[in-house]
């Protein structure tokens, strides 16, 4: 990642958090507002620069032939053929640097989403550089989740990058050419509520995480997979496919909640390493 852009973003996060803290003290309100304003500016500037450094990968919402693309969010994950029986016990420690970076990126993600929402409200477009940044943050989350306690699907250490690379887990979102001006006011909290409740039941929280939050179906399935792996050295494919389906539902929902698409997520658990084809009936066509 470009060092200067990341430095700007980190400085913006620090200033923003400091400004929020200062607002709690009545005498420091002007300093708090100034810190928040400067922090937001640096976050948006750093995020835009980081986004421009990421080459677009997914197609536009309408393909060149005029047909509509399939689900806008594309999540894949390929299970390692051989996994260490015991390495998963220490992955919480190994992934600690990623947790720190993702904490800062998560704060920046929220700021960028609000700014993008304002842009969509008036223009109907999600700024392309900010869009690539938000996709990159979700991509980073997915890689760390796949490595650690979201799936435990690989022993390859995740890269420190927002961009696509050669890694068993990948995520991308189709860039929308046009977005509804008015839906931006309701998508994240009202229209998405049924999806958020289902995702929370699966994972213990609405935000795609590197692991489950508290007791949840996701956490139980990962624990079962880890115990079987510890004693047999085998990761059960059925468990893996189910975990992929849960994460795919979660990331599709977050794509909608984060204003990155107007396509409502399907109430469907698409399991397996790859996204299903846009037209399943055509799979057998010759």
C-alpha positions in Angstrom: 0.0 0.0 0.0 1.2 3.6 -0.6 2.8 4.6 2.6 1.8 8.3 2.4 -1.8 7.5 1.8 -1.9 5.0 4.7 -0.2 7.5 7.0 -2.8 10.1 6.1 -5.6 7.7 6.9 -4.1 6.6 10.2 -3.5 10.2 11.2 -7.1 11.0 10.3 -8.4 8.1 12.5 -6.2 9.2 15.4 -7.4 12.9 15.1 -11.0 11.8 14.7 -11.0 9.6 17.8 -9.1 12.4 19.7 -11.7 14.9 18.6 -14.6 12.6 19.7 -12.9 12.2 23.1 -12.4 16.0 23.4 -16.1 16.6 22.9 -16.8 14.8 26.1 -15.0 17.7 27.9 -17.0 20.9 27.7 -14.0 23.2 27.6 -12.5 21.3 24.7 -15.5 21.4 22.3 -13.8 23.7 19.8 -10.7 21.5 19.7 -12.8 18.4 19.4 -14.7 19.8 16.4 -11.5 20.9 14.8 -10.0 17.5 15.4 -13.0 15.7 13.9 -13.1 18.0 10.8 -9.4 17.5 10.1 -9.6 13.8 10.8 -12.5 13.3 8.4 -10.6 15.3 5.7 -7.4 13.2 6.1 -9.4 9.9 6.2 -11.3 10.8 3.0 -8.1 12.0 1.3 -6.1 8.9 2.4 -9.0 6.5 1.4 -9.4 8.1 -2.0 -5.6 7.8 -2.7 -5.6 4.2 -1.5 -8.7 3.4 -3.6 -7.1 4.9 -6.7 -4.1 2.5 -6.2 -6.4 -0.5 -6.5 -7.1 -1.5 -10.0 -10.9 -2.3 -10.6 -11.4 -6.0 -10.9 -15.2 -6.7 -10.9 -17.2 -5.6 -13.9 -19.6 -2.7 -13.9 -23.2 -3.4 -12.9 -24.3 -3.6 -16.6 -21.9 -5.7 -18.7 -20.7 -4.6 -22.2 -23.5 -6.6 -23.9 -26.2 -4.9 -21.9 -27.0 -7.8 -19.6 -27.3 -7.4 -15.9 -24.5 -8.8 -13.8 -25.1 -11.6 -11.2 -25.0 -10.9 -7.5 -22.9 -7.7 -7.0 -20.8 -9.2 -4.1 -18.4 -12.0 -5.1 -16.9 -14.0 -2.3 -14.6 -17.0 -2.8 -12.5 -19.2 -0.6 -10.4 -22.3 -1.4 -9.8 -24.8 1.4 -6.1 -25.8 1.8 -5.7 -29.5 1.0 -3.5 -29.9 4.0 -3.9 -27.9 7.3 -1.9 -28.0 10.5 -3.6 -29.8 13.3 -2.5 -27.3 15.9 -1.7 -24.0 14.3 -5.2 -22.7 14.7 -4.7 -22.6 18.5 -2.2 -19.7 18.0 -3.8 -17.8 15.2 -5.3 -15.3 17.5 -1.8 -14.2 18.3 -0.4 -14.5 14.8 -3.3 -12.4 13.4 -3.0 -9.7 16.1 -1.2 -7.2 13.7 -4.1 -7.5 11.3 -6.7 -6.9 14.1 -5.0 -3.6 14.9 -4.9 -2.4 11.3 -8.5 -3.6 10.7 -9.7 -1.6 13.7 -8.4 1.6 12.1 -9.7 0.6 8.7 -13.1 -0.1 10.2 -13.4 3.4 11.6 -12.3 4.8 8.3 -14.8 2.6 6.5 -17.7 4.1 8.5 -16.5 7.7 7.7 -16.2 6.9 4.0 -19.6 5.2 3.9 -21.2 8.3 5.4 -19.4 10.6 2.9 -20.3 8.3 0.0 -24.0 8.3 1.2 -24.0 12.1 0.9 -22.5 11.9 -2.6 -25.1 9.3 -3.6 -27.9 11.4 -2.3 -27.0 14.3 -4.5 -25.4 12.6 -7.5 -26.6 9.0 -7.6 -23.0 7.8 -7.9 -20.6 6.2 -5.4 -17.2 7.9 -5.9 -15.1 5.3 -7.6 -11.9 5.7 -5.6 -13.8 5.5 -2.3 -15.7 2.5 -3.6 -12.5 0.6 -4.3 -11.3 1.5 -0.8 -14.4 0.1 0.9 -14.2 -3.0 -1.2 -10.6 -3.4 -0.1 -11.4 -3.1 3.6 -14.1 -5.8 3.3 -11.6 -7.9 1.2 -9.0 -7.6 4.0 -11.6 -8.6 6.6 -12.5 -11.7 4.6 -8.9 -12.8 4.2 -8.2 -12.5 7.9 -11.5 -14.3 8.7 -10.7 -17.1 6.3 -7.3 -17.5 7.9 -8.4 -17.2 11.5 -11.5 -17.9 13.5 -14.1 -17.1 10.8 -13.2 -20.3 8.8 -9.7 -21.6 9.6 -9.6 -22.5 5.9 -5.9 -21.8 5.2 -2.5 -21.6 7.0 -1.2 -19.0 4.5 -0.7 -15.8 6.3 -2.9 -13.0 4.9 -1.2 -10.1 3.1 -1.3 -6.6 4.4 -3.0 -5.1 1.3 -6.4 -3.8 0.2 -5.8 -5.0 -3.4 -6.4 -8.3 -5.0 -3.6 -10.8 -4.9 -2.8 -14.5 -5.0 -4.5 -15.7 -1.8 -7.0 -18.5 -1.2 -9.8 -16.1 -0.1 -10.9 -13.2 -2.3 -13.8 -10.7 -2.3 -15.0 -8.2 -4.9 -18.0 -6.0 -5.6 -19.4 -5.0 -9.0 -19.2 -1.2 -9.3 -22.7 0.3 -9.7 -23.1 2.8 -12.5 -26.1 4.4 -10.9 -27.6 4.2 -7.4 -31.0 5.4 -6.1 -30.9 8.9 -4.5 -33.6 8.1 -1.9 -32.8 4.5 -0.9 -29.5 5.8 0.6 -31.7 7.2 3.4 -33.3 3.9 4.3 -31.1 1.0 3.2 -28.7 0.7 6.1 -31.2 0.6 8.9 -34.7 -0.1 7.6 -34.7 -2.0 4.4 -31.7 -4.2 5.5 -33.2 -5.0 8.9 -34.5 -8.5 8.1 -31.1 -9.4 6.6 -29.2 -7.9 9.6 -31.3 -10.0 12.0 -30.5 -13.2 10.1 -26.8 -12.3 9.9 -26.7 -11.5 13.6 -28.3 -14.9 14.3 -25.7 -16.6 12.2 -22.6 -14.7 13.4 -23.4 -12.8 16.6 -23.1 -9.4 14.9 -24.0 -7.5 11.8 -20.5 -6.4 10.7 -18.4 -9.1 8.9 -15.8 -10.1 11.4 -12.7 -12.1 11.6 -14.5 -14.4 14.1 -17.9 -14.9 15.6 -19.0 -12.6 18.5 -19.9 -14.6 21.5 -22.0 -17.7 21.1 -23.3 -18.1 17.6 -23.9 -20.8 14.9 -20.7 -19.6 13.1 -18.6 -19.9 16.3 -20.0 -23.3 17.0 -19.3 -24.6 13.5 -15.7 -23.3 13.5 -15.1 -24.8 17.0 -16.4 -28.2 15.7 -14.2 -28.0 12.6 -11.2 -27.1 14.7 -11.6 -30.0 17.1 -12.1 -32.4 14.3 -9.0 -31.0 12.6 -7.0 -31.3 15.9 -7.7 -35.0 16.3 -8.0 -36.2 12.7 -6.0 -33.7 10.6 -9.1 -33.4 8.3 -11.3 -30.4 7.7 -14.8 -31.7 7.0 -15.9 -30.3 3.6 -19.5 -30.1 4.6 -18.7 -27.8 7.5 -16.5 -25.7 5.2 -19.2 -25.3 2.6 -21.7 -24.2 5.3 -19.3 -21.7 6.7 -18.8 -20.3 3.3 -22.5 -19.9 2.8 -22.8 -18.0 6.1 -20.0 -15.6 5.3 -21.4 -15.1 1.7 -24.7 -14.1 3.2 -23.0 -11.8 5.7 -20.8 -10.0 3.1 -23.7 -9.6 0.6 -25.7 -8.0 3.4 -22.8 -5.7 4.3 -22.4 -4.7 0.7 -26.0 -3.5 0.7 -25.8 -1.9 4.1 -22.6 0.0 3.1 -24.5 1.6 0.2 -22.4 -0.2 -2.4 -25.4 -1.7 -4.3 -29.1 -1.3 -4.7 -29.6 -5.0 -5.4 -31.3 -6.5 -2.3 -29.4 -9.5 -1.0 -31.2 -12.9 -1.6 -32.5 -14.9 1.3 -30.3 -17.8 0.2 -27.4 -19.7 1.7 -25.1 -20.3 -1.3 -22.6 -22.8 0.0 -19.3 -23.8 -1.4 -15.9 -22.3 -2.4 -17.3 -20.3 -5.4 -20.3 -18.1 -6.0 -23.0 -19.9 -7.9 -23.4 -18.9 -11.6 -25.9 -16.1 -12.4 -28.0 -18.5 -14.4 -27.8 -22.0 -12.7 -30.1 -23.6 -15.3 -27.4 -22.9 -18.0 -24.8 -25.0 -16.3 -25.7 -28.1 -18.3 -26.2 -26.3 -21.6 -23.9 -27.5 -24.4 
